[in-house]
Amino acid sequence: MNISYIRILIFILTFILVVMLPWWISILVLAGLTIYFPLYLEVLFFGFLFDALYSVKYNFPYTGLTIALVFLVIVLFIKTRIKNF
């Protein structure tokens, strides 16, 4: 199977998980996928989806998106450091 088909299938399954399961299980799944795939930019979409589904009136409305971006940058930084050794 092609890697793009696998990513599309995992995106659809993750979308269903984010909508159906509690937020803390979805965050664990997204963290695992971000670590597993080389560059899992879909986590930014799911961060925005978390904001749309679970956000409360905050001063900064894009908390989930910002946390997803920071987590993605941290994971990418750690992966590049590990590959250099």
C-alpha positions as CSV (number, residue, x, y, z in Angstrom):
1,M,0.0,0.0,0.0
2,N,1.2,3.5,-0.8
3,I,2.2,5.7,2.1
4,S,-0.3,8.5,1.0
5,Y,-3.2,6.0,1.2
6,I,-2.1,5.0,4.7
7,R,-1.9,8.7,5.8
8,I,-5.4,9.4,4.3
9,L,-6.8,6.3,6.1
10,I,-5.2,7.3,9.4
11,F,-6.5,10.9,8.9
12,I,-10.0,9.6,8.6
13,L,-9.7,7.3,11.6
14,T,-8.2,10.1,13.7
15,F,-10.9,12.4,12.7
16,I,-13.5,9.9,13.9
17,L,-11.5,9.4,17.1
18,V,-11.3,13.1,17.8
19,V,-15.1,13.6,17.3
20,M,-16.2,10.5,19.1
21,L,-13.8,9.9,22.0
22,P,-12.9,12.0,25.0
23,W,-10.4,14.8,24.4
24,W,-7.6,13.2,26.5
25,I,-7.6,9.9,24.5
26,S,-7.6,11.9,21.3
27,I,-4.6,13.9,22.5
28,L,-2.7,10.7,23.3
29,V,-3.4,9.3,19.8
30,L,-2.3,12.6,18.1
31,A,0.9,12.7,20.2
32,G,1.7,9.1,19.1
33,L,1.0,9.9,15.5
34,T,3.1,13.0,15.6
35,I,6.0,11.0,17.0
36,Y,5.5,8.1,14.6
37,F,5.3,10.0,11.2
38,P,8.2,12.0,10.0
39,L,6.1,15.2,9.5
40,Y,2.5,14.9,10.7
41,L,1.1,18.3,9.8
42,E,-2.4,17.0,10.2
43,V,-2.0,17.6,13.9
44,L,-2.5,21.3,13.2
45,F,-5.9,20.6,11.7
46,F,-6.9,18.6,14.7
47,G,-5.7,21.4,17.0
48,F,-8.0,23.7,15.2
49,L,-10.8,21.1,15.5
50,F,-10.2,20.9,19.2
51,D,-10.7,24.6,19.4
52,A,-13.9,24.4,17.5
53,L,-15.3,21.5,19.5
54,Y,-14.0,22.0,23.1
55,S,-13.0,25.6,23.4
56,V,-14.5,27.8,26.1
57,K,-14.5,31.6,26.0
58,Y,-10.8,32.4,26.4
59,N,-8.9,35.6,25.8
60,F,-6.9,33.7,23.2
61,P,-9.3,31.4,21.2
62,Y,-6.7,29.3,19.4
63,T,-5.2,27.5,22.4
64,G,-5.4,24.0,20.9
65,L,-3.9,25.1,17.6
66,T,-1.0,26.8,19.4
67,I,-0.3,23.8,21.6
68,A,-0.4,21.5,18.6
69,L,2.1,23.8,16.7
70,V,4.4,24.0,19.7
71,F,4.3,20.2,20.2
72,L,5.0,19.7,16.5
73,V,8.0,22.0,16.5
74,I,9.4,20.3,19.7
75,V,9.0,16.8,18.2
76,L,10.7,17.9,14.9
77,F,13.5,19.5,16.9
78,I,14.1,16.4,19.0
79,K,13.9,14.1,15.9
80,T,16.5,16.1,14.1
81,R,18.8,16.0,17.1
82,I,18.4,12.2,17.5
83,K,19.1,11.6,13.8
84,N,22.4,13.5,14.1
85,F,23.8,11.1,16.7
